[in-house]
Amino acid sequence: MIQRRQTKTIHIGGVQLGGSYPVAVQSMTKVATTDVAACVRQVRRLAAAGCALVRIAVPRKADTRAFAQIVRQSPIPLAADIHFSPQRAIEAIEGGAAKIRLNPGNIKNQRDIYRIIDCAKQHGAAIRIGVNEASIRDLKSGDIVQDQRIALMLKEMTAYVRLFENAGFENIVLSAKSADTVRTIAVNRAIAEAFDYPIHIGLTHAGLIEEARTPSAVAIGTLLAEGIGDTIRVSIAGDPVQEAKLGHDILASLGLSERRGPELIVCPTCGRCEIDVTGLAKKVRKVLAKLDHPVRVAVMGCVVNGPGEAADADIAVCAAKGKGFLYRHGKRIASVPEADLLQALSREITGGQKADE
């Protein structure tokens, strides 16, 4: 069991973050904010995919006007992404933002910061202090070694946190991100050591989904395994629903949430295999892609690891020469010829429907 780091509990609309509350998955809309209908559709898709919170960029006044309309149609709390304009922050809070994100590298004037804090107090909004390595690197010219980058990020974070605490405002979330996996892990360890506020974790960007899976899982999974992290975002270039799905997969793999959809376990194959396990597994994956409820299916190539995986799976096949033994909840229920394995598995998985070849 992972022992979660204990933090203050903060409130973001109807979402509680930190303390003993579950790790929350979030994402960000990827359409023009002024396209209210498209934004609302994307927010609803993300909510259905399990996001507890969605962030929306509001760089212009037209965006904050649109944001207020989106808030009224959203099924979940929304956060406004602020970088350079204190006025956009105030407009977003007044428009119904449950949380705003401020970047310490981009808003420096204390008077502006206190104006934002006063507005957040008045409207009950939370604030995420989000430091990005790219913003901090602009503070110095020339190359900065890794330890210096981490120290600079922590310094900027600390200065901002002290301003908020001096103003009597503690409904805050902290985050420090980099595109570098190792630095993301290191700086979040430092923040967890220095503060007891909830932490949002993720990489600033990780590429297309094919490239994003591994660095995201390493950075987010490492921190979560150490008990660090109260909300996560997997940042990929592409459909934000995939971000939510990957986020839930990471949480489920660590036992921090229930799996939301099907899970396919496949043996790596070796010289013991006497049927086309990989080909069968690819066909089973197509069957599972049509499902939206949790079911664990194992496709195993021989009797070495097969029975053990079958015991942990809802449905499993352990292959032998020209056939496979079918299991349901660890109990062998049939011996099926290789040619009929896909249909037999499909019937068990889908409750009688035939598989598409």
Secondary structure as the mmCIF struct_conf table of DSSP 4:
data_model
#
loop_
_struct_conf.conf_type_id
_struct_conf.id
_struct_conf.beg_label_comp_id
_struct_conf.beg_label_asym_id
_struct_conf.beg_label_seq_id
_struct_conf.end_label_comp_id
_struct_conf.end_label_asym_id
_struct_conf.end_label_seq_id
HELX_LH_PP_P HELX_LH_PP_P1 ARG A 4 GLN A 6
STRN STRN1 ILE A 10 ILE A 12
TURN_TY1_P TURN_TY1_P1 GLY A 13 GLY A 14
STRN STRN2 VAL A 15 LEU A 17
BEND BEND1 GLY A 18 GLY A 18
TURN_TY1_P TURN_TY1_P2 GLY A 19 SER A 20
BEND BEND2 TYR A 21 TYR A 21
HELX_LH_PP_P HELX_LH_PP_P2 PRO A 22 VAL A 23
STRN STRN3 ALA A 24 MET A 28
BEND BEND3 VAL A 31 VAL A 31
TURN_TY1_P TURN_TY1_P3 THR A 33 THR A 34
HELX_RH_AL_P HELX_RH_AL_P1 VAL A 36 ALA A 48
TURN_TY1_P TURN_TY1_P4 ALA A 49 GLY A 50
BEND BEND4 ALA A 52 ALA A 52
STRN STRN4 LEU A 53 ALA A 57
BEND BEND5 ARG A 60 ARG A 60
HELX_RH_AL_P HELX_RH_AL_P2 LYS A 61 GLN A 73
BEND BEND6 PRO A 75 ILE A 76
STRN STRN5 LEU A 78 ASP A 81
BEND BEND7 HIS A 83 PHE A 84
HELX_RH_AL_P HELX_RH_AL_P3 PRO A 86 GLU A 94
TURN_TY1_P TURN_TY1_P5 GLY A 95 GLY A 96
BEND BEND8 ALA A 98 ALA A 98
STRN STRN6 LYS A 99 LEU A 102
TURN_TY1_P TURN_TY1_P6 PRO A 104 ASN A 106
HELX_RH_AL_P HELX_RH_AL_P4 GLN A 110 HIS A 123
TURN_TY1_P TURN_TY1_P7 GLY A 124 GLY A 124
STRN STRN7 ALA A 126 ASN A 132
HELX_RH_AL_P HELX_RH_AL_P5 GLU A 133 ARG A 137
TURN_TY1_P TURN_TY1_P8 ASP A 138 LEU A 139
BEND BEND9 LYS A 140 GLY A 142
HELX_RH_AL_P HELX_RH_AL_P6 GLN A 146 ASN A 166
TURN_TY1_P TURN_TY1_P9 ALA A 167 GLY A 168
STRN STRN8 ILE A 172 LYS A 177
BEND BEND10 ALA A 179 ASP A 180
HELX_RH_AL_P HELX_RH_AL_P7 THR A 181 ALA A 194
BEND BEND11 TYR A 197 TYR A 197
STRN STRN9 ILE A 199 ILE A 199
STRN STRN10 HIS A 200 ILE A 201
BEND BEND12 THR A 204 THR A 204
STRN STRN11 LEU A 208 LEU A 208
HELX_RH_AL_P HELX_RH_AL_P8 ILE A 209 ALA A 225
TURN_TY1_P TURN_TY1_P10 GLU A 226 GLY A 227
BEND BEND13 ASP A 230 ASP A 230
STRN STRN12 THR A 231 ILE A 232
STRN STRN13 ALA A 237 ALA A 237
BEND BEND14 GLY A 238 GLY A 238
HELX_RH_AL_P HELX_RH_AL_P9 PRO A 240 SER A 253
TURN_TY1_P TURN_TY1_P11 LEU A 254 GLY A 255
BEND BEND15 LEU A 256 SER A 257
BEND BEND16 GLY A 261 GLY A 261
STRN STRN14 GLU A 263 VAL A 266
TURN_TY1_P TURN_TY1_P12 GLY A 271 ARG A 272
BEND BEND17 ILE A 275 ILE A 275
HELX_RH_AL_P HELX_RH_AL_P10 VAL A 277 LEU A 288
TURN_TY1_P TURN_TY1_P13 ALA A 289 LYS A 290
BEND BEND18 HIS A 293 HIS A 293
STRN STRN15 ARG A 296 MET A 300
BEND BEND19 GLY A 301 CYS A 302
TURN_TY1_P TURN_TY1_P14 VAL A 303 ASN A 305
HELX_RH_AL_P HELX_RH_AL_P11 GLY A 306 ASP A 312
BEND BEND20 ALA A 313 ASP A 314
STRN STRN16 ILE A 315 ALA A 320
TURN_TY1_P TURN_TY1_P15 LYS A 321 GLY A 322
STRN STRN17 LYS A 323 ARG A 328
TURN_TY1_P TURN_TY1_P16 HIS A 329 GLY A 330
STRN STRN18 LYS A 331 PRO A 337
HELX_RH_3T_P HELX_RH_3T_P1 GLU A 338 ASP A 340
HELX_RH_AL_P HELX_RH_AL_P12 LEU A 341 THR A 350
TURN_TY1_P TURN_TY1_P17 GLY A 351 GLY A 351
BEND BEND21 GLY A 352 GLY A 352
HELX_LH_PP_P HELX_LH_PP_P3 GLN A 353 ASP A 356
#
